[in-house]
Amino acid sequence: MATATKSKKQAKIKLQPLGDRVVVQREEMEEKTPGGIVLPDTAKEKPARGKVISVGNGRLLDDGTRSEMQVKPGDRVLFSSYAGETFKVGDEEYLLMREDDILAVIED
């Protein structure tokens, strides 16, 4: 009898949001304060910064055309703390939010 085994490698999944939605990967949480105090998990705040992974086609306008997206994959962005829906793909956690939830693009 033959058995199927699962590969330990994660398959790469391409995420294509619809409309004016954006997929963002949140930046890592700070483990220490600037003064060197180690923060417990209950005291950590989720950062409101992240990297854009993929963007949709743009919002559909009344005349049938689509608006141009202001962000592009690879942009580092600042967004409101409660923006978007969190979901997981494999071990990675992402946020799906509307472009309007993004407050600014961080330029280095």
VOZA-915158 format. One record per residue: x, y, z of N, C-alpha, C, O in turn; residue in one letter. Coordinates in Angstrom, 1 decimal. Layout:
N
+--------+---------+--------+---------+----------+--------+--------+---------+--------+--------+---------+--------+------+
! n_east ! n_north !   n_up ! ca_east ! ca_north !  ca_up ! c_east ! c_north !   c_up ! o_east ! o_north !   o_up ! resn !
+--------+---------+--------+---------+----------+--------+--------+---------+--------+--------+---------+--------+------+
!      X !       Y !      Z !       X !        Y !      Z !      X !       Y !      Z !      X !       Y !      Z !    a !
...
+--------+---------+--------+---------+----------+--------+--------+---------+--------+--------+---------+--------+------+
END
This chain:
108
+--------+---------+--------+---------+----------+--------+--------+---------+--------+--------+---------+--------+------+
! n_east ! n_north !   n_up ! ca_east ! ca_north !  ca_up ! c_east ! c_north !   c_up ! o_east ! o_north !   o_up ! resn !
+--------+---------+--------+---------+----------+--------+--------+---------+--------+--------+---------+--------+------+
!    0.8 !    -1.2 !    0.0 !     0.0 !      0.0 !    0.0 !    0.9 !     1.2 !    0.0 !    1.8 !     1.3 !    0.8 !    m !
!    0.6 !     2.2 !   -0.9 !     1.4 !      3.4 !   -1.0 !    0.8 !     4.5 !   -0.1 !   -0.4 !     4.6 !    0.1 !    a !
!    1.7 !     5.3 !    0.5 !     1.3 !      6.4 !    1.3 !    1.8 !     7.7 !    0.8 !    2.9 !     7.7 !    0.3 !    t !
!    1.1 !     8.7 !    1.0 !     1.6 !     10.1 !    0.6 !    2.1 !    10.8 !    1.8 !    1.6 !    10.7 !    2.9 !    a !
!    3.3 !    11.4 !    1.6 !     3.9 !     12.2 !    2.7 !    3.9 !    13.7 !    2.3 !    3.9 !    14.0 !    1.1 !    t !
!    3.7 !    14.5 !    3.3 !     3.8 !     15.9 !    3.1 !    5.2 !    16.4 !    3.1 !    6.0 !    16.0 !    3.9 !    k !
!    5.5 !    17.3 !    2.2 !     6.8 !     17.9 !    2.1 !    6.9 !    19.0 !    3.2 !    5.9 !    19.7 !    3.5 !    s !
!    8.1 !    19.1 !    3.9 !     8.2 !     20.1 !    4.9 !    8.4 !    21.5 !    4.3 !    8.4 !    22.5 !    5.1 !    k !
!    8.7 !    21.6 !    3.0 !     8.9 !     22.9 !    2.4 !    7.5 !    23.5 !    2.2 !    6.6 !    22.9 !    1.8 !    k !
!    7.5 !    24.8 !    2.5 !     6.3 !     25.6 !    2.2 !    6.2 !    26.0 !    0.8 !    7.1 !    26.5 !    0.2 !    q !
!    5.0 !    25.8 !    0.2 !     4.8 !     26.3 !   -1.2 !    4.6 !    27.8 !   -1.2 !    4.0 !    28.3 !   -0.3 !    a !
!    5.2 !    28.4 !   -2.2 !     5.1 !     29.9 !   -2.3 !    3.7 !    30.2 !   -2.8 !    3.3 !    29.6 !   -3.9 !    k !
!    3.0 !    31.0 !   -2.1 !     1.6 !     31.4 !   -2.5 !    1.6 !    32.8 !   -2.9 !    2.1 !    33.7 !   -2.2 !    i !
!    1.0 !    33.1 !   -4.1 !     0.9 !     34.5 !   -4.6 !   -0.4 !    35.0 !   -4.1 !   -1.5 !    34.4 !   -4.4 !    k !
!   -0.4 !    36.1 !   -3.4 !    -1.6 !     36.8 !   -2.9 !   -1.9 !    38.0 !   -3.8 !   -1.1 !    38.9 !   -4.0 !    l !
!   -3.1 !    38.0 !   -4.4 !    -3.5 !     39.1 !   -5.3 !   -4.8 !    39.7 !   -4.7 !   -5.9 !    39.1 !   -4.9 !    q !
!   -4.7 !    40.8 !   -3.9 !    -5.9 !     41.4 !   -3.4 !   -6.7 !    42.0 !   -4.5 !   -6.3 !    42.3 !   -5.6 !    p !
!   -8.0 !    42.2 !   -4.2 !    -9.0 !     42.8 !   -5.2 !   -9.2 !    44.2 !   -4.9 !   -9.1 !    44.7 !   -3.7 !    l !
!   -9.6 !    45.0 !   -5.9 !    -9.9 !     46.4 !   -5.7 !   -8.8 !    47.2 !   -5.2 !   -7.7 !    47.2 !   -5.6 !    g !
!   -9.2 !    48.0 !   -4.1 !    -8.2 !     48.9 !   -3.5 !   -7.6 !    48.3 !   -2.2 !   -7.2 !    49.0 !   -1.3 !    d !
!   -7.5 !    47.0 !   -2.2 !    -7.0 !     46.3 !   -1.0 !   -5.5 !    46.1 !   -1.2 !   -5.0 !    46.0 !   -2.3 !    r !
!   -4.8 !    46.0 !    0.0 !    -3.3 !     45.9 !    0.0 !   -3.0 !    44.8 !    1.0 !   -3.6 !    44.7 !    2.1 !    v !
!   -2.0 !    43.9 !    0.7 !    -1.5 !     42.9 !    1.7 !   -0.2 !    43.5 !    2.3 !    0.7 !    43.8 !    1.5 !    v !
!   -0.2 !    43.5 !    3.6 !     1.0 !     44.1 !    4.3 !    1.5 !    43.1 !    5.3 !    0.7 !    42.4 !    5.9 !    v !
!    2.8 !    43.0 !    5.4 !     3.4 !     42.2 !    6.4 !    3.9 !    43.1 !    7.5 !    4.8 !    43.9 !    7.3 !    q !
!    3.4 !    42.9 !    8.7 !     3.7 !     43.8 !    9.9 !    5.2 !    43.6 !   10.3 !    5.7 !    42.5 !   10.2 !    r !
!    5.8 !    44.7 !   10.7 !     7.2 !     44.6 !   11.2 !    7.2 !    43.9 !   12.5 !    6.2 !    43.8 !   13.2 !    e !
!    8.4 !    43.4 !   12.9 !     8.5 !     42.6 !   14.1 !    8.3 !    43.6 !   15.3 !    8.6 !    44.8 !   15.3 !    e !
!    7.8 !    43.0 !   16.4 !     7.6 !     43.8 !   17.7 !    8.9 !    44.0 !   18.4 !    9.8 !    43.2 !   18.3 !    m !
!    9.0 !    45.1 !   19.1 !    10.2 !     45.4 !   19.8 !   10.3 !    44.5 !   21.1 !    9.3 !    44.4 !   21.8 !    e !
!   11.4 !    43.9 !   21.3 !    11.6 !     43.1 !   22.5 !   12.1 !    43.9 !   23.7 !   11.8 !    43.5 !   24.9 !    e !
!   12.8 !    45.0 !   23.5 !    13.3 !     45.8 !   24.6 !   12.9 !    47.3 !   24.4 !   12.7 !    47.7 !   23.2 !    k !
!   12.8 !    48.0 !   25.4 !    12.7 !     49.5 !   25.3 !   14.0 !    50.1 !   25.0 !   15.0 !    49.4 !   25.1 !    t !
!   14.0 !    51.4 !   24.6 !    15.3 !     52.0 !   24.3 !   16.2 !    52.1 !   25.6 !   17.4 !    52.2 !   25.4 !    p !
!   15.6 !    52.0 !   26.8 !    16.4 !     52.0 !   28.0 !   17.0 !    50.6 !   28.4 !   17.7 !    50.5 !   29.3 !    g !
!   16.6 !    49.6 !   27.6 !    17.1 !     48.2 !   27.8 !   16.2 !    47.3 !   28.6 !   16.6 !    46.2 !   29.0 !    g !
!   15.0 !    47.7 !   28.9 !    14.0 !     46.9 !   29.7 !   13.4 !    45.9 !   28.8 !   12.9 !    46.3 !   27.7 !    i !
!   13.4 !    44.6 !   29.1 !    12.8 !     43.6 !   28.3 !   11.3 !    43.6 !   28.6 !   10.9 !    43.6 !   29.7 !    v !
!   10.5 !    43.6 !   27.5 !     9.1 !     43.7 !   27.6 !    8.5 !    42.3 !   27.6 !    8.8 !    41.5 !   26.7 !    l !
!    7.5 !    42.0 !   28.5 !     6.8 !     40.8 !   28.4 !    5.8 !    40.8 !   27.3 !    5.4 !    41.9 !   26.8 !    p !
!    5.3 !    39.7 !   26.8 !     4.4 !     39.6 !   25.7 !    3.1 !    40.4 !   25.9 !    2.6 !    41.0 !   25.0 !    d !
!    2.6 !    40.5 !   27.2 !     1.4 !     41.2 !   27.5 !    1.6 !    42.7 !   27.4 !    0.6 !    43.5 !   27.2 !    t !
!    2.8 !    43.3 !   27.5 !     3.1 !     44.7 !   27.4 !    3.4 !    45.2 !   26.0 !    3.6 !    46.4 !   25.8 !    a !
!    3.7 !    44.2 !   25.1 !     4.1 !     44.6 !   23.7 !    2.9 !    45.1 !   22.9 !    1.8 !    44.6 !   23.0 !    k !
!    3.2 !    46.2 !   22.2 !     2.2 !     46.7 !   21.3 !    2.5 !    46.3 !   19.9 !    3.7 !    46.2 !   19.5 !    e !
!    1.5 !    45.9 !   19.1 !     1.8 !     45.6 !   17.7 !    2.2 !    46.8 !   17.0 !    1.5 !    47.8 !   17.0 !    k !
!    3.3 !    46.7 !   16.2 !     3.7 !     47.9 !   15.5 !    2.7 !    48.3 !   14.4 !    2.1 !    47.4 !   13.8 !    p !
!    2.6 !    49.5 !   14.1 !     1.7 !     50.0 !   13.1 !    2.5 !    50.4 !   11.8 !    2.2 !    51.3 !   11.1 !    a !
!    3.6 !    49.6 !   11.6 !     4.4 !     49.7 !   10.4 !    4.5 !    48.4 !    9.7 !    4.4 !    47.3 !   10.4 !    r !
!    4.7 !    48.4 !    8.4 !     4.9 !     47.1 !    7.7 !    5.4 !    47.3 !    6.3 !    5.6 !    48.5 !    5.8 !    g !
!    5.5 !    46.2 !    5.6 !     6.0 !     46.2 !    4.2 !    4.9 !    45.7 !    3.3 !    4.2 !    44.7 !    3.6 !    k !
!    4.6 !    46.5 !    2.2 !     3.6 !     46.1 !    1.3 !    4.0 !    44.9 !    0.5 !    5.1 !    44.9 !   -0.1 !    v !
!    3.2 !    43.8 !    0.5 !     3.6 !     42.6 !   -0.2 !    2.9 !    42.6 !   -1.6 !    3.6 !    42.3 !   -2.6 !    i !
!    1.7 !    43.0 !   -1.7 !     1.0 !     43.1 !   -3.0 !   -0.2 !    44.0 !   -2.9 !   -0.7 !    44.3 !   -1.8 !    s !
!   -0.6 !    44.6 !   -4.1 !    -1.7 !     45.5 !   -4.1 !   -2.7 !    45.1 !   -5.2 !   -2.4 !    44.3 !   -6.1 !    v !
!   -3.9 !    45.6 !   -5.0 !    -5.0 !     45.3 !   -6.0 !   -4.9 !    46.2 !   -7.2 !   -3.9 !    46.9 !   -7.4 !    g !
!   -5.9 !    46.1 !   -8.0 !    -6.0 !     46.9 !   -9.3 !   -6.4 !    48.3 !   -9.1 !   -6.2 !    49.1 !  -10.0 !    n !
!   -6.9 !    48.7 !   -7.9 !    -7.4 !     50.0 !   -7.7 !   -8.9 !    50.0 !   -7.5 !   -9.6 !    49.1 !   -8.0 !    g !
!   -9.4 !    51.1 !   -6.9 !   -10.9 !     51.2 !   -6.7 !  -11.6 !    51.5 !   -8.0 !  -11.1 !    52.3 !   -8.8 !    r !
!  -12.7 !    50.9 !   -8.1 !   -13.5 !     51.1 !   -9.3 !  -14.3 !    52.4 !   -9.2 !  -15.0 !    52.6 !   -8.2 !    l !
!  -14.1 !    53.3 !  -10.1 !   -14.7 !     54.6 !  -10.1 !  -16.1 !    54.6 !  -10.8 !  -16.4 !    53.6 !  -11.4 !    l !
!  -16.9 !    55.7 !  -10.6 !   -18.2 !     55.8 !  -11.2 !  -18.2 !    55.7 !  -12.7 !  -19.2 !    55.2 !  -13.3 !    d !
!  -17.2 !    56.1 !  -13.3 !   -17.1 !     56.1 !  -14.8 !  -16.6 !    54.8 !  -15.4 !  -16.5 !    54.6 !  -16.6 !    d !
!  -16.4 !    53.8 !  -14.5 !   -16.0 !     52.5 !  -14.9 !  -14.5 !    52.3 !  -15.0 !  -14.0 !    51.1 !  -15.2 !    g !
!  -13.7 !    53.3 !  -14.8 !   -12.2 !     53.2 !  -14.8 !  -11.8 !    52.8 !  -13.3 !  -12.5 !    52.9 !  -12.4 !    t !
!  -10.5 !    52.5 !  -13.2 !    -9.9 !     52.2 !  -11.9 !   -9.0 !    53.3 !  -11.5 !   -8.2 !    53.8 !  -12.3 !    r !
!   -9.0 !    53.7 !  -10.2 !    -8.0 !     54.6 !   -9.7 !   -6.7 !    54.0 !   -9.6 !   -6.6 !    52.8 !   -9.4 !    s !
!   -5.6 !    54.8 !   -9.7 !    -4.3 !     54.3 !   -9.6 !   -3.9 !    54.1 !   -8.1 !   -4.2 !    55.0 !   -7.3 !    e !
!   -3.3 !    53.0 !   -7.8 !    -2.9 !     52.8 !   -6.4 !   -1.7 !    53.7 !   -6.1 !   -0.8 !    53.9 !   -6.9 !    m !
!   -1.6 !    54.2 !   -4.8 !    -0.6 !     55.1 !   -4.4 !    0.6 !    54.4 !   -3.8 !    1.7 !    54.9 !   -3.7 !    q !
!    0.4 !    53.1 !   -3.4 !     1.5 !     52.3 !   -2.9 !    1.8 !    51.2 !   -3.8 !    1.0 !    50.8 !   -4.7 !    v !
!    3.0 !    50.6 !   -3.7 !     3.4 !     49.5 !   -4.6 !    4.2 !    48.5 !   -3.7 !    4.6 !    48.8 !   -2.6 !    k !
!    4.3 !    47.3 !   -4.2 !     5.0 !     46.2 !   -3.4 !    6.4 !    46.7 !   -3.1 !    7.1 !    47.2 !   -3.9 !    p !
!    6.8 !    46.4 !   -1.8 !     8.1 !     46.8 !   -1.4 !    8.1 !    48.1 !   -0.5 !    9.1 !    48.3 !    0.2 !    g !
!    7.0 !    48.9 !   -0.6 !     7.0 !     50.1 !    0.1 !    6.8 !    49.8 !    1.6 !    6.1 !    48.9 !    2.0 !    d !
!    7.5 !    50.6 !    2.5 !     7.3 !     50.5 !    3.9 !    6.2 !    51.6 !    4.3 !    6.4 !    52.7 !    3.9 !    r !
!    5.2 !    51.1 !    5.0 !     4.1 !     52.0 !    5.3 !    3.8 !    52.1 !    6.8 !    4.1 !    51.2 !    7.5 !    v !
!    3.0 !    53.1 !    7.1 !     2.5 !     53.4 !    8.4 !    1.0 !    53.3 !    8.3 !    0.4 !    53.9 !    7.4 !    l !
!    0.4 !    52.6 !    9.2 !    -1.1 !     52.4 !    9.1 !   -1.7 !    52.5 !   10.5 !   -0.9 !    52.4 !   11.5 !    f !
!   -3.0 !    52.7 !   10.6 !    -3.6 !     52.8 !   11.9 !   -3.6 !    51.4 !   12.6 !   -3.5 !    50.4 !   12.0 !    s !
!   -3.5 !    51.4 !   14.0 !    -3.3 !     50.2 !   14.8 !   -4.3 !    49.1 !   14.5 !   -4.0 !    48.0 !   14.6 !    s !
!   -5.6 !    49.5 !   14.3 !    -6.6 !     48.5 !   14.2 !   -7.0 !    48.3 !   12.7 !   -8.1 !    47.8 !   12.5 !    y !
!   -6.2 !    48.7 !   11.8 !    -6.5 !     48.5 !   10.4 !   -6.4 !    47.1 !    9.9 !   -5.5 !    46.4 !   10.4 !    a !
!   -7.3 !    46.7 !    9.0 !    -7.1 !     45.5 !    8.3 !   -7.5 !    44.2 !    9.1 !   -7.8 !    44.2 !   10.3 !    g !
!   -7.6 !    43.1 !    8.3 !    -7.9 !     41.8 !    8.9 !   -6.6 !    41.0 !    8.9 !   -5.9 !    41.0 !    7.9 !    e !
!   -6.3 !    40.3 !   10.0 !    -5.1 !     39.5 !   10.1 !   -5.4 !    38.1 !    9.6 !   -6.5 !    37.5 !    9.9 !    t !
!   -4.5 !    37.5 !    8.8 !    -4.6 !     36.1 !    8.4 !   -3.2 !    35.5 !    8.2 !   -2.2 !    36.2 !    8.1 !    f !
!   -3.2 !    34.2 !    8.3 !    -1.9 !     33.5 !    8.2 !   -1.8 !    32.6 !    6.9 !   -2.8 !    32.0 !    6.5 !    k !
!   -0.7 !    32.6 !    6.3 !    -0.4 !     31.7 !    5.3 !    0.9 !    30.9 !    5.7 !    2.0 !    31.5 !    5.7 !    v !
!    0.7 !    29.7 !    6.0 !     1.9 !     28.9 !    6.6 !    2.2 !    29.5 !    7.9 !    1.3 !    29.6 !    8.8 !    g !
!    3.5 !    29.8 !    8.1 !     3.9 !     30.4 !    9.4 !    3.9 !    31.9 !    9.4 !    4.1 !    32.6 !   10.4 !    d !
!    3.6 !    32.5 !    8.2 !     3.7 !     34.0 !    8.1 !    2.3 !    34.6 !    8.3 !    1.3 !    34.1 !    8.0 !    e !
!    2.3 !    35.8 !    9.0 !     1.1 !     36.5 !    9.3 !    1.1 !    37.8 !    8.5 !    2.1 !    38.5 !    8.4 !    e !
!   -0.1 !    38.0 !    7.9 !    -0.3 !     39.2 !    7.0 !   -1.5 !    40.0 !    7.4 !   -2.3 !    39.5 !    8.2 !    y !
!   -1.6 !    41.2 !    6.9 !    -2.8 !     42.0 !    7.1 !   -3.4 !    42.4 !    5.7 !   -2.6 !    42.7 !    4.8 !    l !
!   -4.7 !    42.3 !    5.6 !    -5.4 !     42.7 !    4.4 !   -6.2 !    43.9 !    4.7 !   -7.1 !    43.9 !    5.6 !    l !
!   -5.8 !    45.0 !    4.1 !    -6.5 !     46.3 !    4.4 !   -6.8 !    47.1 !    3.2 !   -6.2 !    46.8 !    2.1 !    m !
!   -7.6 !    48.1 !    3.3 !    -7.9 !     49.0 !    2.2 !   -6.8 !    50.0 !    2.1 !   -6.1 !    50.3 !    3.1 !    r !
!   -6.6 !    50.6 !    1.0 !    -5.5 !     51.6 !    0.8 !   -5.8 !    52.8 !    1.7 !   -4.8 !    53.4 !    2.1 !    e !
!   -7.1 !    53.1 !    1.9 !    -7.4 !     54.2 !    2.8 !   -6.9 !    54.1 !    4.2 !   -6.7 !    55.1 !    4.9 !    d !
!   -6.6 !    52.8 !    4.7 !    -6.1 !     52.6 !    6.0 !   -4.7 !    52.9 !    6.2 !   -4.2 !    53.0 !    7.3 !    d !
!   -4.0 !    53.1 !    5.0 !    -2.5 !     53.4 !    5.1 !   -2.4 !    54.9 !    5.3 !   -3.0 !    55.7 !    4.5 !    i !
!   -1.7 !    55.3 !    6.3 !    -1.5 !     56.7 !    6.6 !   -0.4 !    57.4 !    5.9 !   -0.5 !    58.6 !    5.5 !    l !
!    0.7 !    56.7 !    5.7 !     1.9 !     57.3 !    5.1 !    2.9 !    56.2 !    4.5 !    2.8 !    55.1 !    5.0 !    a !
!    3.7 !    56.6 !    3.6 !     4.8 !     55.8 !    3.1 !    6.1 !    56.2 !    3.7 !    6.4 !    57.4 !    3.8 !    v !
!    6.8 !    55.3 !    4.3 !     8.1 !     55.6 !    5.0 !    9.2 !    55.6 !    4.0 !    9.4 !    54.5 !    3.3 !    i !
!    9.9 !    56.7 !    3.8 !    11.0 !     56.8 !    2.9 !   12.3 !    56.8 !    3.6 !   12.5 !    57.7 !    4.5 !    e !
!   13.2 !    56.0 !    3.3 !    14.5 !     55.9 !    4.0 !   15.5 !    56.9 !    3.4 !   16.6 !    57.0 !    3.8 !    d !
+--------+---------+--------+---------+----------+--------+--------+---------+--------+--------+---------+--------+------+
END
